[in-house]
Structures are given as C-alpha cells and as structure tokens.
Amino acid sequence: MSDGRSSVTGDVVAIDGPAASGKSSTARAVAERLEFAHLDSGALYRAFTLVALDAGLPMEGARIAALGAERPVRLALTADGFHPEAAGVDVSAAVRRPDVTAHVSAVAALPDVRDAVNALLRDAAGLHPRGVVVDGRDIGTVVFPDARLKIFLSASAAERARRRLLQESQAISPAALAAETARLTARDAADAGRAVAPLRPADDAISLDTTGMTFEAQVEAIVALARKAFPHLDIADSPV
C-alpha cells in the first residue's frame, strides 16, 4: 500500500467522522477557503456502483473493481474542481440515481473496491499543486495516513439526526427525531465494528465536536487549524 503521500504534490486535509456529521459540506467549504480542491470519496464509490448496476454485475468486489479500471472510473480535475467520470463521461448527476443510492453502501464495503477507490484518491490528489481536502470514514487512518492535518468531525447522534431531518426538509417531531437518532446510533456501531476500515479517529487526528457550533464556526475552526498545519501557505481571512 502507498504511504499516502508518495504521489501527492500538494498538502492534504483529511476529514473523517460518522454519518450525518456534515463531512462533505464542511470539506467543500474548507477547500474553498484554503484554495484547495475537494476530493469526494463518496462520488467514487457511487461511480463504481453505477457502472456495476448498468453492467448487471453481481455485488462481487473483484469484478466491480476490474470493470471500474476498464471503463475507467476516476476523478477528473477541471476548472470547477474534481468530478467523477466513467468511460470519459461526467457522471456527477447519474451517480445520484436512487438505485445507486440503494446499493452504494454494499459496494463500498467490498475490499477490492475500497482498494481501487483509495488508489484513485491518491492519484487525484497528485493532480492538484496546492492541496486537497478529503472526507470519508478512513481517510486519515488508511487513505492518507501521513496527511499533515487530520480532523475527526463529530456531533451527538441527536444533533446529527436534527440536521439530517432539516436537510431532507422533514418535520422535526419528537417521534421523527427519536427514530433518526436510533438509526444513526445503529449506523455508528456498524461503522465502528466493521472488519474493513472501521470508523475511528486516527491517533494524531484532532477531534472537533460540532454539536453546539454553527456551520460557519466549524469551517473557521478547521481553517484556523490549517493555518498552523500549513504555515507556508497564504490562507485568506474569513470573508466578512
């Protein structure tokens, strides 16, 4: 396995955390502030799922990974940032299909697919000269173990449930909140207990509990940490 830095020309911010902790939205905002690019690991898993479904493949990791290499599946860098491609076609919209959403968790649990995605993330990071912000559940522990800044983003299950319901424009009734909290608690246990790349903070990760923080505050907190981690970069002040 790569050491996580050998193919990277810029710097890496790794953001891990449980489901509904706001990793992707936070990573996108932090990347914009740092003038880095955002690498969306979830988009790659969705792209592998998309090509497997369209080809009618069974959920077998080796066959899905081989098809992804044949197409190929990758993250392509454009002026607007990275986007997922399959066979040279931008699949940013297609990977959001309901059938992809229904199967992506199963595909992402396959070791061969995870190995393929990890290699593609490292390759993509090497394309950006300044740096990348990458979010997921094993970015700091497996994908980029030598990232200079690692964040473990968390919030209470109840707060994450509230945010998820708001995001999906659902009413925040006591019953709905309790059900979503229970679902996320079960997901946390499953993610932490899985055999492949279990959810856990890296030993050198900085834990950031955002339960009582606004979105803007948590982004600013990570940007402040980046200023310390990357003193050689000119990082803009927070916009007024």
QUINOR-V159142 format. One record per pair of residues at least 24 apart in sequence whose ideal C-beta (glycine too) atoms are under 8 Angstrom apart, sorted by the first residue. I is the first residue (numbers start at 1). J is the second residue. D is the distance in Angstrom with one decimal. If there is no record, write none. Layout:
i=I j=J d=D
i=I j=J d=D
This chain:
i=1 j=118 d=7.9
i=2 j=119 d=7.4
i=2 j=122 d=5.5
i=3 j=145 d=7.1
i=3 j=146 d=5.9
i=4 j=122 d=6.7
i=4 j=143 d=6.4
i=4 j=144 d=4.2
i=4 j=145 d=4.7
i=4 j=146 d=4.8
i=4 j=147 d=6.9
i=5 j=144 d=7.3
i=5 j=146 d=4.4
i=5 j=147 d=8.0
i=6 j=122 d=7.9
i=7 j=122 d=5.2
i=7 j=123 d=6.2
i=7 j=125 d=7.1
i=7 j=126 d=4.2
i=8 j=122 d=6.8
i=8 j=125 d=4.6
i=8 j=126 d=5.3
i=8 j=132 d=7.8
i=8 j=144 d=7.6
i=9 j=125 d=8.0
i=9 j=126 d=5.5
i=9 j=127 d=7.9
i=9 j=128 d=7.2
i=9 j=129 d=5.6
i=10 j=36 d=7.3
i=10 j=125 d=7.2
i=10 j=128 d=5.3
i=10 j=129 d=5.6
i=10 j=130 d=4.9
i=10 j=131 d=3.7
i=10 j=132 d=6.5
i=11 j=36 d=7.5
i=11 j=130 d=7.4
i=11 j=131 d=3.7
i=11 j=132 d=7.8
i=11 j=148 d=5.7
i=11 j=149 d=7.7
i=11 j=229 d=7.8
i=11 j=230 d=5.4
i=11 j=233 d=7.4
i=12 j=125 d=6.3
i=12 j=131 d=6.4
i=12 j=132 d=5.8
i=12 j=133 d=7.9
i=12 j=134 d=6.5
i=12 j=144 d=4.8
i=12 j=146 d=8.0
i=12 j=147 d=4.0
i=12 j=148 d=6.6
i=12 j=149 d=7.5
i=13 j=131 d=7.1
i=13 j=132 d=7.4
i=13 j=133 d=4.4
i=13 j=134 d=7.2
i=13 j=147 d=6.7
i=13 j=148 d=7.8
i=13 j=149 d=4.8
i=13 j=150 d=7.9
i=13 j=151 d=7.1
i=13 j=222 d=7.4
i=13 j=226 d=6.3
i=13 j=229 d=7.8
i=14 j=134 d=5.7
i=14 j=135 d=7.9
i=14 j=139 d=4.1
i=14 j=140 d=3.9
i=14 j=143 d=7.4
i=14 j=144 d=5.1
i=14 j=147 d=4.1
i=14 j=149 d=7.1
i=14 j=150 d=4.6
i=14 j=151 d=7.0
i=14 j=202 d=7.5
i=14 j=205 d=7.7
i=15 j=133 d=6.6
i=15 j=134 d=7.0
i=15 j=135 d=4.3
i=15 j=136 d=7.9
i=15 j=139 d=6.8
i=15 j=150 d=8.0
i=15 j=151 d=4.8
i=15 j=153 d=5.7
i=15 j=222 d=7.5
i=16 j=135 d=7.3
i=16 j=136 d=6.2
i=16 j=137 d=5.7
i=16 j=138 d=6.9
i=16 j=139 d=5.3
i=16 j=140 d=5.3
i=16 j=141 d=7.3
i=16 j=150 d=7.4
i=16 j=151 d=7.3
i=16 j=152 d=5.4
i=16 j=153 d=7.1
i=16 j=199 d=7.3
i=16 j=201 d=6.7
i=16 j=202 d=7.4
i=16 j=205 d=6.9
i=17 j=135 d=7.8
i=17 j=137 d=7.5
i=17 j=151 d=7.9
i=17 j=152 d=5.9
i=17 j=153 d=3.7
i=17 j=154 d=5.4
i=18 j=137 d=7.8
i=18 j=154 d=6.2
i=18 j=160 d=7.2
i=18 j=184 d=7.3
i=18 j=187 d=7.3
i=18 j=188 d=5.0
i=18 j=191 d=6.6
i=18 j=199 d=6.3
i=19 j=160 d=7.3
i=19 j=184 d=5.9
i=19 j=187 d=4.9
i=19 j=188 d=7.1
i=19 j=191 d=7.1
i=20 j=160 d=4.0
i=20 j=161 d=7.2
i=20 j=163 d=6.3
i=20 j=164 d=4.6
i=20 j=184 d=5.8
i=21 j=153 d=4.9
i=21 j=154 d=5.7
i=21 j=155 d=5.7
i=21 j=160 d=6.0
i=21 j=210 d=7.4
i=22 j=153 d=6.7
i=22 j=155 d=7.6
i=22 j=163 d=6.7
i=22 j=210 d=7.0
i=22 j=215 d=7.1
i=22 j=218 d=7.4
i=23 j=135 d=3.9
i=23 j=136 d=7.2
i=23 j=153 d=5.7
i=24 j=135 d=5.4
i=25 j=215 d=7.3
i=26 j=135 d=7.4
i=26 j=153 d=6.3
i=26 j=215 d=7.4
i=26 j=218 d=6.1
i=26 j=219 d=6.0
i=26 j=222 d=7.0
i=27 j=133 d=4.6
i=27 j=134 d=7.1
i=27 j=135 d=4.0
i=28 j=133 d=7.8
i=29 j=215 d=7.6
i=29 j=219 d=4.6
i=30 j=133 d=5.2
i=30 j=219 d=5.7
i=30 j=222 d=5.0
i=30 j=223 d=6.2
i=30 j=226 d=7.3
i=31 j=81 d=7.9
i=31 j=132 d=7.3
i=31 j=133 d=4.1
i=33 j=219 d=6.8
i=33 j=223 d=5.0
i=33 j=235 d=7.1
i=33 j=236 d=6.7
i=33 j=238 d=7.7
i=34 j=130 d=7.7
i=34 j=131 d=6.6
i=34 j=133 d=7.0
i=34 j=223 d=6.8
i=34 j=226 d=5.7
i=34 j=230 d=7.9
i=34 j=233 d=7.2
i=34 j=235 d=5.9
i=35 j=130 d=5.9
i=35 j=235 d=8.0
i=35 j=236 d=7.7
i=36 j=128 d=7.1
i=36 j=130 d=5.8
i=36 j=131 d=4.2
i=36 j=132 d=5.5
i=36 j=133 d=5.2
i=37 j=77 d=6.9
i=37 j=81 d=5.3
i=37 j=82 d=5.8
i=37 j=128 d=4.6
i=37 j=130 d=7.8
i=37 j=131 d=7.6
i=37 j=132 d=5.1
i=37 j=133 d=7.5
i=38 j=81 d=6.2
i=38 j=82 d=6.9
i=38 j=132 d=7.2
i=38 j=133 d=5.3
i=38 j=134 d=7.8
i=38 j=135 d=7.9
i=39 j=75 d=6.5
i=39 j=82 d=5.9
i=39 j=121 d=5.8
i=39 j=124 d=5.7
i=39 j=125 d=6.4
i=39 j=132 d=4.9
i=39 j=133 d=7.1
i=39 j=134 d=4.4
i=39 j=135 d=8.0
i=40 j=75 d=7.7
i=40 j=82 d=7.1
i=40 j=84 d=7.7
i=40 j=135 d=7.3
i=41 j=117 d=6.4
i=41 j=121 d=6.0
i=41 j=134 d=6.5
i=41 j=135 d=6.8
i=41 j=136 d=4.2
i=41 j=139 d=6.9
i=41 j=143 d=7.4
i=42 j=104 d=7.6
i=42 j=136 d=7.2
i=43 j=75 d=7.2
i=43 j=83 d=7.5
i=43 j=84 d=4.4
i=43 j=92 d=7.3
i=43 j=95 d=6.1
i=44 j=73 d=6.8
i=44 j=75 d=6.3
i=44 j=84 d=6.1
i=44 j=117 d=4.7
i=44 j=120 d=5.8
i=44 j=121 d=7.0
i=45 j=104 d=5.5
i=45 j=107 d=6.1
i=45 j=108 d=4.4
i=45 j=113 d=7.1
i=45 j=117 d=6.0
i=46 j=84 d=7.0
i=46 j=95 d=3.6
i=46 j=96 d=7.4
i=46 j=100 d=5.3
i=46 j=101 d=7.9
i=46 j=104 d=5.3
i=47 j=73 d=4.6
i=47 j=84 d=4.2
i=47 j=85 d=7.5
i=47 j=86 d=5.5
i=47 j=91 d=5.6
i=47 j=95 d=5.5
i=48 j=73 d=5.7
i=48 j=107 d=5.8
i=48 j=113 d=5.5
i=48 j=116 d=7.2
i=48 j=117 d=7.0
i=49 j=95 d=7.5
i=49 j=100 d=5.0
i=49 j=103 d=5.3
i=49 j=104 d=4.6
i=49 j=107 d=4.4
i=49 j=108 d=8.0
i=50 j=86 d=6.5
i=50 j=91 d=6.0
i=50 j=94 d=5.7
i=50 j=95 d=5.3
i=50 j=97 d=7.2
i=50 j=100 d=5.3
i=51 j=86 d=5.3
i=52 j=103 d=7.8
i=52 j=107 d=6.5
i=53 j=99 d=5.8
i=53 j=100 d=6.6
i=53 j=103 d=6.5
i=59 j=103 d=7.4
i=59 j=106 d=5.4
i=59 j=107 d=6.6
i=59 j=110 d=7.1
i=60 j=110 d=7.6
i=61 j=110 d=3.2
i=61 j=111 d=5.9
i=61 j=112 d=3.4
i=61 j=113 d=5.1
i=62 j=112 d=4.9
i=64 j=107 d=6.4
i=64 j=110 d=6.7
i=64 j=112 d=7.2
i=64 j=113 d=5.5
i=65 j=110 d=7.8
i=65 j=112 d=4.2
i=65 j=113 d=5.4
i=65 j=115 d=7.2
i=65 j=116 d=4.4
i=68 j=113 d=7.5
i=68 j=116 d=5.7
i=69 j=116 d=7.0
i=73 j=116 d=7.9
i=73 j=120 d=7.2
i=74 j=120 d=5.8
i=74 j=123 d=7.5
i=74 j=124 d=7.3
i=75 j=120 d=6.3
i=75 j=121 d=7.4
i=75 j=124 d=4.2
i=77 j=124 d=7.0
i=77 j=127 d=4.7
i=77 j=128 d=6.5
i=82 j=124 d=6.0
i=109 j=194 d=6.9
i=109 j=196 d=6.5
i=111 j=196 d=5.3
i=114 j=196 d=6.3
i=114 j=197 d=6.3
i=118 j=142 d=6.6
i=118 j=143 d=4.9
i=130 j=233 d=7.5
i=131 j=230 d=7.4
i=131 j=233 d=7.7
i=137 j=191 d=6.2
i=137 j=197 d=6.8
i=137 j=199 d=4.7
i=138 j=197 d=3.8
i=138 j=198 d=7.8
i=138 j=199 d=7.4
i=140 j=201 d=7.4
i=140 j=202 d=3.8
i=140 j=204 d=7.9
i=140 j=205 d=5.3
i=141 j=197 d=7.2
i=141 j=200 d=6.5
i=141 j=201 d=7.9
i=141 j=202 d=4.8
i=142 j=197 d=5.3
i=145 j=202 d=7.1
i=148 j=229 d=5.0
i=148 j=230 d=6.7
i=149 j=206 d=7.7
i=149 j=225 d=6.1
i=149 j=226 d=5.9
i=149 j=229 d=4.0
i=149 j=230 d=7.3
i=150 j=201 d=7.9
i=150 j=202 d=5.0
i=150 j=204 d=6.1
i=150 j=205 d=4.0
i=150 j=206 d=6.7
i=151 j=205 d=6.4
i=151 j=206 d=5.6
i=151 j=207 d=8.0
i=151 j=208 d=5.7
i=151 j=222 d=5.8
i=151 j=225 d=7.2
i=152 j=201 d=3.7
i=152 j=202 d=7.4
i=152 j=205 d=4.4
i=152 j=206 d=7.1
i=152 j=207 d=4.8
i=152 j=208 d=7.0
i=153 j=208 d=5.5
i=153 j=210 d=6.5
i=153 j=218 d=7.4
i=154 j=207 d=6.7
i=154 j=208 d=7.1
i=154 j=209 d=5.4
i=154 j=210 d=7.1
i=155 j=209 d=6.4
i=155 j=210 d=4.9
i=155 j=211 d=4.5
i=156 j=211 d=4.8
i=157 j=181 d=4.9
i=157 j=184 d=4.9
i=157 j=185 d=4.9
i=157 j=188 d=6.9
i=159 j=210 d=7.9
i=159 j=211 d=4.7
i=160 j=184 d=5.5
